[in-house]
Amino acid sequence: MYQIKVPATSANLGPGFDCMGLAVKLYNTFTIEESSKLQIILKGTYTSNIATDETNLFWRSANILWKKISFKPIPLKITFNTQVPPARGLGSSSTAVVGGLMAANAFAGNPLDKLELLEIATSIEKHPDNVCPALFGGVTLTVMTENSLIPRILTKNPKFKAVVIIPDIMLRTEKARNILPKSISRQDAVFNASRVGLLVDVFLTEDYDLLAVATQDKIHQNQRAELIPGVLEALQTAINSGAYGAALSGSGPSLIAFCPNGKELDVATNLQRILSSSSITSKYLILDVDPDGAILTKY
């Protein structure tokens, strides 16, 4: 029997579109044991719309790995304990992908290392911004080349709290991606390139006062704001309330603000106030960055 604990993640961090992300201490946990047939048992806070048959993303991911290494599939009993809300921009699907790959790898005798797992996970998710921090923990940057991935862990334990605002609305990644333009201007490309460089520097040097600029974006946040009323005002309000910086979490609708100690509650309540003025209720979590990524325990 194995237990796999996979952290929630926040992708993009503003300008790092499809390549940057961080893990936070909020988890989906999967308990896996051999069985006579596939069994998927759902527990936890979020159980709606999770498939309990062969179409389940965890199970499909496991089978992709087994097929890749020519390993005969094993029927499993998989118990989900889901604490990461789905369709909120917090990497719920990535927890299933990473969990499924790690389970399949374990039952096959662990023939693949983490980088190989990351490559398969990226092929499933199409981009590495969530799956990389889910696997490795911390704040990550992942470069995709023609034939490989280059993951970099920028920091494991940044000196800030992550305030996550989770609106009571769902936003599927496909919808949030389809709203984006097919091309961007040279001016916007330069804007984002400079902010990504600054964002990496901030995490390396811990000069967090620059996060207000480093989390600015021209590629996706303004466009996705059309789907989430009040989001741009909320991001500015977070900074005005004492956050170092703030961004849309992944494709949204959740928001993430990077806060010094003592500012978390002010930032959270003011963000909720802005969203409520647009008739959006929400909850907030104050979280540390997870330094370890997904952990597998054998029983």
C-alpha positions in Angstrom: 0.0 0.0 0.0 1.2 3.5 -0.8 0.1 7.0 0.1 0.9 9.9 -2.1 0.4 13.5 -0.9 0.5 16.1 -3.7 0.5 19.9 -3.1 -1.8 22.4 -4.7 0.0 24.8 -7.1 -0.3 28.3 -8.4 0.9 28.7 -12.0 2.1 31.7 -13.9 2.7 34.0 -10.9 1.8 36.9 -13.2 4.1 37.0 -16.2 5.5 33.5 -16.1 2.9 32.2 -18.5 3.0 28.4 -18.8 6.5 28.1 -17.3 6.5 29.3 -13.7 4.7 28.2 -10.6 4.9 27.4 -6.9 3.5 24.7 -4.5 1.5 25.5 -1.4 0.7 23.6 1.7 -2.7 22.4 0.6 -3.0 18.8 -0.5 -4.8 16.1 -2.3 -3.8 12.7 -0.8 -4.2 9.3 -2.6 -4.0 6.0 -0.9 -3.4 3.1 -3.3 -3.4 -0.7 -2.9 -3.6 -3.6 -5.2 -7.2 -4.9 -5.9 -9.1 -7.5 -7.9 -10.6 -4.7 -10.0 -10.4 -0.9 -10.3 -12.0 0.8 -7.4 -12.0 4.6 -6.9 -13.3 5.9 -3.5 -13.9 9.6 -3.1 -13.5 11.4 0.3 -12.6 14.9 1.3 -14.0 18.3 0.7 -14.3 18.2 -3.1 -15.7 15.0 -4.6 -18.2 16.2 -7.3 -17.4 15.5 -11.0 -14.5 13.1 -10.3 -14.8 10.1 -12.4 -14.8 6.7 -10.7 -14.2 4.6 -13.8 -11.4 4.1 -16.3 -11.7 7.7 -17.4 -10.4 9.0 -14.1 -7.4 11.2 -14.7 -5.3 9.5 -11.9 -5.9 6.1 -13.5 -5.4 7.3 -17.0 -2.1 8.9 -16.0 -0.9 5.7 -14.3 -1.7 3.7 -17.5 0.2 6.2 -19.7 3.3 5.5 -17.6 2.8 1.7 -17.6 2.3 1.7 -21.4 5.5 3.8 -21.8 7.6 1.3 -19.9 5.7 -1.8 -21.2 4.4 -2.8 -17.7 1.2 -4.8 -17.4 -1.4 -2.7 -15.7 -2.4 -3.7 -12.1 -6.0 -3.3 -10.8 -5.9 -0.8 -8.0 -8.1 0.5 -5.2 -7.5 4.2 -5.0 -8.9 6.4 -2.2 -9.0 10.1 -2.9 -8.9 12.6 -0.1 -9.4 15.9 -2.0 -8.7 19.2 -0.3 -7.7 21.1 -3.4 -10.7 22.8 -5.1 -11.2 21.9 -8.8 -11.4 24.4 -11.6 -10.1 27.2 -9.4 -6.6 27.6 -10.8 -4.9 25.7 -8.0 -3.6 22.7 -9.9 -6.2 20.1 -9.0 -5.8 18.2 -12.2 -2.0 18.2 -11.8 -2.3 16.5 -8.4 -4.1 13.7 -10.1 -1.6 13.4 -12.9 1.4 13.5 -10.6 -0.3 11.1 -8.1 -1.1 8.6 -10.9 2.4 8.7 -12.3 4.1 8.3 -8.9 1.7 5.4 -8.1 2.3 3.6 -11.4 6.1 4.1 -11.0 6.1 2.7 -7.5 4.1 -0.4 -8.5 6.5 -1.0 -11.4 9.6 -0.8 -9.1 10.4 2.9 -9.6 12.2 2.7 -12.9 11.8 6.4 -13.7 13.3 9.4 -11.9 11.5 12.7 -11.2 12.7 14.4 -14.4 11.2 11.5 -16.4 8.0 11.8 -14.4 7.9 15.5 -15.1 8.3 14.9 -18.9 5.4 12.5 -18.9 3.3 14.8 -16.7 4.0 17.7 -19.0 3.0 15.6 -22.0 -0.4 15.0 -20.3 -1.0 18.6 -19.0 0.6 20.2 -22.1 2.7 22.6 -20.0 4.8 22.2 -16.9 3.9 25.3 -14.8 1.7 23.2 -12.3 3.2 19.8 -12.5 6.8 20.9 -11.9 6.2 22.5 -8.5 3.8 19.7 -7.7 6.7 17.2 -8.1 9.6 19.3 -6.8 8.1 21.8 -4.4 9.1 25.4 -4.0 9.0 28.1 -6.7 9.9 26.7 -10.1 10.8 27.8 -13.6 10.6 25.1 -16.3 12.1 25.6 -19.8 10.8 23.4 -22.6 13.3 22.6 -25.3 12.6 20.7 -28.5 13.6 17.4 -26.9 13.6 17.9 -23.1 12.7 20.0 -20.1 14.9 22.0 -17.9 13.4 22.5 -14.4 14.9 25.0 -12.0 13.9 25.3 -8.4 14.4 29.0 -7.6 13.7 28.8 -3.9 12.2 26.2 -1.5 11.3 28.5 1.4 10.6 32.0 0.4 10.1 34.5 3.2 6.4 35.4 2.6 3.0 33.9 3.1 0.7 33.1 0.3 -2.8 34.4 0.7 -5.1 32.5 -1.6 -8.6 33.8 -2.4 -10.9 31.1 -3.7 -14.1 32.5 -5.4 -17.3 30.5 -5.3 -17.3 30.2 -9.0 -15.6 27.6 -11.3 -13.5 28.4 -14.4 -12.4 25.6 -16.6 -8.9 26.0 -18.0 -10.1 25.4 -21.5 -12.5 28.4 -21.3 -9.8 30.6 -19.8 -7.3 29.6 -22.4 -9.7 30.0 -25.3 -10.2 33.7 -24.5 -6.5 34.5 -25.1 -5.5 36.1 -28.3 -3.6 34.1 -30.9 -0.7 36.7 -31.0 0.6 39.5 -28.9 2.4 42.8 -29.8 6.2 43.2 -29.5 5.6 45.8 -26.8 3.7 43.3 -24.7 6.3 40.6 -25.3 9.0 42.9 -24.1 6.9 43.9 -21.1 6.5 40.3 -20.0 10.0 39.3 -20.7 11.4 42.0 -18.5 8.9 41.1 -15.7 9.8 37.4 -15.9 13.5 38.3 -15.5 12.7 40.5 -12.6 10.5 37.8 -11.0 13.3 35.2 -11.1 15.7 37.7 -9.6 13.3 38.5 -6.8 13.0 34.9 -5.8 16.8 34.4 -5.9 17.7 37.6 -4.0 14.6 37.8 -1.7 14.1 41.5 -2.7 10.3 41.0 -2.3 9.5 44.7 -2.5 9.9 44.4 -6.3 7.1 41.8 -6.6 4.6 44.5 -7.2 6.3 45.2 -10.5 7.5 41.6 -11.1 4.0 40.1 -11.0 2.7 42.4 -13.7 1.5 40.8 -16.9 0.2 41.7 -20.4 -0.3 38.3 -21.9 -3.2 36.7 -20.0 -4.4 38.4 -16.9 -6.2 41.4 -18.5 -7.9 39.0 -21.0 -9.0 36.6 -18.3 -10.3 39.4 -16.2 -13.3 39.5 -18.5 -14.4 36.2 -17.0 -13.8 37.2 -13.4 -15.5 40.5 -12.4 -13.4 42.7 -10.1 -10.1 40.7 -10.5 -7.9 43.6 -11.7 -9.1 45.9 -8.9 -8.6 43.1 -6.4 -5.0 42.6 -7.5 -4.2 46.3 -7.0 -6.1 46.3 -3.7 -3.9 43.5 -2.5 -0.8 45.6 -3.1 -2.4 48.7 -1.5 -3.3 46.5 1.5 0.4 45.6 2.1 1.0 42.6 -0.2 4.4 42.5 -1.9 2.6 41.5 -5.1 -0.4 39.6 -6.4 -1.5 37.6 -9.4 -4.2 35.5 -10.9 -3.6 31.9 -9.8 -3.2 29.8 -12.9 -6.1 30.5 -15.2 -8.2 31.6 -12.3 -10.6 32.4 -10.8 -8.5 32.1 -7.6 -6.1 34.9 -6.7 -2.7 34.7 -4.9 -1.0 37.4 -3.0 2.5 37.3 -1.5 2.4 38.9 1.9 4.9 39.8 4.7 4.0 38.6 8.1 1.3 40.6 9.7 -0.4 41.7 6.5 -2.2 38.5 5.6 -5.6 39.2 7.2 -5.8 42.8 5.8 -5.0 41.6 2.3 -7.5 38.7 2.5 -10.4 40.6 3.8 -9.9 43.5 1.4 -9.7 41.1 -1.5 -12.9 39.5 -0.4 -14.5 42.9 -0.1 -13.6 43.8 -3.7 -15.0 40.5 -5.1 -18.2 40.8 -3.0 -18.8 44.2 -4.6 -19.1 42.2 -7.9 -21.5 39.7 -6.2 -18.8 37.1 -5.9 -18.5 35.3 -2.5 -15.2 33.7 -1.7 -13.1 32.1 1.0 -9.4 32.6 1.8 -6.5 30.5 2.9 -3.2 31.7 4.4 -0.6 29.2 3.3 3.2 28.6 3.3 5.0 27.5 0.2 5.5 23.7 0.2 9.2 23.0 -0.1 9.1 19.3 -0.9 6.5 18.6 -3.6 4.8 15.2 -3.9 5.7 12.7 -1.3 5.2 8.9 -1.6 5.0 6.8 1.6 5.0 3.0 1.6 3.1 1.1 4.2 
